[in-house]
Every structure is written in C-alpha cells, then in structure tokens.
Amino acid sequence: MADGFGILVMTHGDFGKAAIESAQLIVGEQENYETISVFVVDNLDDLKQEMEDKVASLDTSKGLLILTDIVGGTPINLASNLLTRENTMIASGVNLPLLLEVLMNRGKEISALEEVIQAAYAQGLSIRTNKDLEGDDDDDLL
C-alpha cells in the first residue's frame, strides 16, 4: 500500500511526465502515481479508458489527486469524469513548484491539499526584469 494519496498527472504532450521526472530529481523517487500524455491525434474514448485503467492501478484508499495543465483542455475535461469518486480532487495549472509541494505533502489528507496547492501556485510565481538589477550587486543573482 502506498504512503499517501494517488496522483494522476494529465497534460497536453509529455509535459506531465517530464514534470514528474524533474520533481523526482529534487524530492526523490515517488510511488503511487501515473501520467497521461494527451496529443491531438488521440481518440477520446481511448484516453478515457487509459485514464480509468491508470486510476485503477493506483492505491486511492487515501484519495486521488489529479493534476492537469490548463482549464478547459481535454485533460481536465476527461478528469472531471472522475469527480464522481469519493475523496477525489482536480487541480489545474500544474507547474514544478506546485508539483513539488504536492509531493512533499503526500502524508496529508487530500482535503487539506486545496490550501497547499493554492499557496504553492501563488508562491511559485516570480517575475523579474532587468530593472530588478538596478542597485543590486552581481552576487545577489547567484
């Protein structure tokens, strides 16, 4: 049995797969997760079956978190079919800071993740321009 909730990452292209691989470089190998890559040429019925098969392979006794890339896209539209399951949450807008936070909080109840995900999403955004360099030493950039 897995240590925490199951995770399904569904994205356009191989973005989700690459994000999980990148996150594992930082937080270590993960278990109880699956990824689905969605391409324009994919058949919706085949994708839905793949999603159901991958969810069935996960230990979801502590819940299921589905991470998708964009609101309104095929991944979130397909994943929404899984909301009939108890203890299931979908979060759209997956990025590496958000994924890292989720992976580091797998011991929490899935009901506590909404706040964790919102905070990670907000804290993971930083915009910098060359104006940020004015008055800074070069050492501050390292």
FENKA-V950466 format. One record per residue. RES is the residue in one small letter. PHI is phi in whole degrees, -180 to 180 (* if undefined). PSI is psi in whole degrees, -180 to 180 (NA if undefined). OMEGA is omega in whole degrees, 0 to 359 (none if undefined). Layout:
res={RES:RES}
phi={PHI:PHI}
psi={PSI:PSI}
omega={OMEGA:OMEGA}
//
This chain:
res={m:a:d:g:f:g:i:l:v:m:t:h:g:d:f:g:k:a:a:i:e:s:a:q:l:i:v:g:e:q:e:n:y:e:t:i:s:v:f:v:v:d:n:l:d:d:l:k:q:e:m:e:d:k:v:a:s:l:d:t:s:k:g:l:l:i:l:t:d:i:v:g:g:t:p:i:n:l:a:s:n:l:l:t:r:e:n:t:m:i:a:s:g:v:n:l:p:l:l:l:e:v:l:m:n:r:g:k:e:i:s:a:l:e:e:v:i:q:a:a:y:a:q:g:l:s:i:r:t:n:k:d:l:e:g:d:d:d:d:d:l:l}
phi={*:-73:-76:-147:-67:-79:-128:-122:-109:-118:-142:-69:64:-92:-56:-64:-61:-66:-64:-62:-61:-65:-62:-67:-64:-96:-108:94:-58:-116:-123:60:-142:-142:-127:-132:-102:-108:-122:-57:-80:-71:-86:-60:-64:-66:-63:-63:-66:-60:-61:-62:-65:-69:-64:-64:-80:-90:-86:-109:-63:-105:117:-135:-112:-112:-110:-124:-87:-132:-67:89:-85:-56:-57:-71:-64:-67:-61:-60:-63:-86:-69:-74:-79:-66:60:-121:-135:-117:-127:-104:97:-58:-145:-64:-59:-65:-62:-60:-63:-61:-65:-80:-118:-69:-80:-79:-67:-61:-66:-87:-76:-56:-66:-60:-66:-63:-66:-64:-64:-68:-75:-81:-99:-144:-118:-129:-133:-65:-66:-68:-82:-61:83:-92:-80:-60:-66:-69:-84:-80}
psi={141:160:-23:-163:156:151:132:123:115:119:164:134:-159:19:-47:-43:-45:-37:-44:-45:-42:-43:-38:-25:-28:-45:-1:169:142:156:170:47:159:158:151:128:126:128:158:-35:-6:145:130:-40:-38:-41:-42:-41:-42:-43:-48:-40:-43:-38:-40:-26:-12:152:107:20:-24:10:171:125:126:125:128:169:-54:146:136:-6:170:-44:-49:-34:-43:-46:-30:-24:-22:-5:-9:-15:143:149:42:138:142:134:128:154:28:136:173:-45:-41:-46:-42:-45:-42:-47:-33:-8:27:-15:-13:160:145:-29:-21:-6:-25:-47:-41:-46:-44:-42:-43:-40:-45:-43:-19:-4:128:130:125:147:177:-19:-24:-19:-19:121:-3:150:153:-28:-24:-18:-14:NA}
omega={181:183:183:181:176:180:173:178:181:182:171:181:183:181:182:178:180:179:178:180:178:180:180:174:185:186:179:182:180:174:173:174:174:174:173:177:183:179:183:184:183:175:184:179:178:178:180:179:178:179:180:179:181:177:179:180:182:170:182:181:177:177:179:174:178:178:179:185:184:176:177:180:180:181:181:178:176:182:181:175:183:181:175:178:175:172:180:179:175:174:180:180:184:174:185:178:179:181:177:180:178:182:180:181:183:178:180:173:181:179:179:186:183:179:179:182:180:179:180:180:181:183:181:181:176:178:179:175:179:176:177:182:183:179:179:171:178:182:181:183:183:none}
//
